[in-house]
Amino acid sequence: MPTVTIVAVSGSLHAPSKTTVLAKEILEGFAAALQPTPGSEIEVETHLIELSEIGPEFGGVLNRSALPPTAEAALRQIESATLLIVASPVYRASFTGLFKHVFDFVGQYALIDKPVLLAATGGSDRHSLILEHQFRPLFSFFQALTLPIGVYASDTDFLDYRVDSPELRSRIDQAISRGVPVVRSSVLPVSEYVGTW
């Protein structure tokens, strides 16, 4: 039985976090959409990596061999994922420095052709292009397969740290529906996913 491992990385430095809420919503949406369908069996595993929890283990470390075991385990989850969901709040016009620091340790060739969904949160819609001018170039360097639709959310899309905007939920659903065939094609023979688009 093919296994799809979905790993979401939240680059937020705080908890609770709108970015983590967004990453978790996308993670759970993909997991639900990839559940077995008639004629195809897929096992789905999910992991959420929160830098607000594990980030301090990366701080101050200059090379991967010096990372503590839990940080190394998180990197291995990122590198072995079938689908990677990456999210960060906008900070100084980019993703957080700790988010970039973590991905500096990821193997240069570990993400080749891996589907990656890009997501970000910010104070207003003025920051929405972060997905194109910061995230996409980073994951192009890794030769990852960034999915065509990313998800950006502003503060007004949330209420009490939950998604409260129908427009945001629609964007999440659209990103998932466009991404599922790509993920399925990476784990199933062509005959099993043709027609599921």
C-alpha positions in Angstrom: 0.0 0.0 0.0 1.5 3.4 -1.0 2.1 5.8 1.8 1.7 9.5 1.5 3.6 11.4 4.2 2.5 15.0 4.5 4.8 17.3 6.5 3.8 20.8 7.4 6.4 23.3 8.7 5.2 26.4 10.5 7.9 29.1 10.6 6.1 31.1 13.3 8.1 32.0 16.3 5.0 32.3 18.6 2.2 30.1 20.0 -0.6 30.4 19.5 0.0 31.3 15.9 -2.2 32.1 12.9 0.5 30.7 10.6 0.4 27.4 12.5 -3.4 27.4 12.2 -3.2 27.9 8.5 -0.5 25.2 8.1 -2.6 22.7 10.1 -5.8 23.5 8.1 -4.0 22.8 4.8 -2.4 19.7 6.3 -5.7 18.3 7.4 -7.4 19.2 4.1 -4.8 17.3 2.1 -5.0 14.3 4.5 -8.8 14.2 4.0 -8.6 14.6 0.2 -6.0 11.9 -0.1 -7.9 9.3 1.8 -8.4 6.0 -0.1 -10.8 6.1 -3.0 -12.4 3.0 -4.7 -9.8 1.1 -6.6 -6.8 2.8 -4.9 -5.4 2.4 -1.5 -3.2 5.1 0.0 -2.1 5.3 3.6 -1.7 8.9 4.8 0.6 10.0 7.6 0.8 13.6 8.8 3.4 15.6 10.8 3.3 19.2 11.9 6.7 20.8 12.7 6.3 24.0 14.7 9.4 26.2 14.9 8.0 27.9 18.0 8.7 24.5 19.7 11.7 23.0 18.0 13.3 26.2 16.6 15.6 26.8 19.6 17.4 23.5 18.9 18.5 25.0 15.5 19.6 28.4 16.9 23.3 28.9 17.1 24.1 25.6 15.3 26.5 26.1 12.3 26.5 22.7 10.7 24.1 19.8 10.6 26.4 17.4 12.4 26.0 19.5 15.5 22.2 19.4 15.6 20.5 17.6 18.5 18.6 14.4 17.7 15.1 16.0 17.7 16.2 18.7 15.2 17.9 16.1 13.0 14.6 14.0 13.1 12.6 17.0 12.0 15.0 17.5 9.0 14.6 13.9 8.1 10.8 14.2 8.1 11.1 17.2 5.8 13.4 15.4 3.4 11.4 12.2 3.3 7.9 13.8 2.9 5.8 13.0 0.0 4.2 16.4 0.2 5.7 19.4 2.0 3.6 22.3 3.2 5.7 25.3 4.2 4.3 28.4 6.0 5.7 31.5 7.6 4.5 34.8 8.8 5.8 37.8 6.9 8.6 39.3 8.9 10.7 42.2 7.6 9.3 41.5 4.1 10.3 37.9 4.1 9.9 34.6 5.9 11.3 34.4 9.4 15.1 34.1 9.7 14.7 30.8 11.7 12.6 29.3 8.9 15.4 30.0 6.5 18.0 28.8 9.0 16.2 25.4 9.2 16.0 25.0 5.4 19.7 25.9 5.2 20.3 22.5 6.8 18.1 20.6 4.4 20.1 18.5 1.9 20.5 20.4 -1.4 19.1 17.6 -3.5 16.7 16.2 -0.9 13.6 18.0 -2.3 14.1 17.4 -6.0 10.6 17.0 -7.6 8.9 17.0 -4.2 5.5 18.7 -4.3 5.6 21.8 -2.0 2.7 24.0 -1.1 3.6 27.5 -0.2 1.7 29.4 2.5 2.1 32.7 4.4 0.4 35.0 6.8 0.7 38.8 7.1 -0.9 41.8 8.6 -2.6 42.8 5.3 -3.0 41.7 1.7 -0.1 44.0 0.7 2.3 41.2 1.7 0.7 38.5 -0.4 3.5 38.5 -3.1 5.8 37.0 -0.6 4.8 33.6 -2.0 6.2 34.6 -5.4 9.3 36.7 -4.5 10.6 34.8 -1.5 9.2 31.3 -1.2 9.1 30.2 -4.8 12.8 31.1 -5.5 13.9 29.3 -2.3 12.2 26.1 -3.3 13.2 26.5 -7.0 16.8 26.3 -5.7 16.0 22.9 -4.2 14.4 21.9 -7.5 11.2 21.2 -5.7 7.9 21.1 -7.5 6.1 24.1 -6.0 2.4 23.7 -6.5 0.8 26.3 -8.7 -1.5 27.8 -6.1 -0.2 29.0 -2.8 -2.2 30.2 0.1 -1.8 33.7 1.7 -3.9 34.8 4.6 -4.1 38.2 6.4 -5.0 38.9 10.0 -8.7 39.6 9.1 -9.1 36.0 7.8 -8.9 34.7 11.4 -10.9 35.0 14.5 -9.6 33.8 17.9 -6.9 31.7 16.1 -9.3 29.9 13.7 -10.0 30.4 10.1 -13.1 32.7 9.9 -13.0 33.8 6.2 -15.0 32.0 3.5 -12.6 33.5 1.0 -9.6 32.0 2.7 -11.3 28.6 3.1 -12.1 28.7 -0.6 -8.4 29.4 -1.4 -7.4 26.5 0.7 -9.8 24.2 -1.0 -8.7 25.3 -4.4 -5.0 24.8 -3.6 -5.8 21.3 -2.3 -7.9 20.3 -5.3 -5.2 21.5 -7.7 -2.5 19.8 -5.6 -4.0 16.4 -5.0 -3.5 15.1 -8.5 0.2 16.0 -8.4 0.6 14.2 -5.1 -1.3 11.2 -6.3 0.8 11.0 -9.4 4.0 10.8 -7.3 2.9 7.7 -5.4 0.5 5.8 -7.7 1.0 4.1 -11.1 -0.5 6.3 -13.9 -3.4 3.9 -14.4 -4.6 4.5 -10.8 -4.8 8.3 -10.8 -5.8 9.0 -14.4 -9.4 10.1 -14.3 -9.3 11.3 -10.6 -8.6 14.9 -11.7 
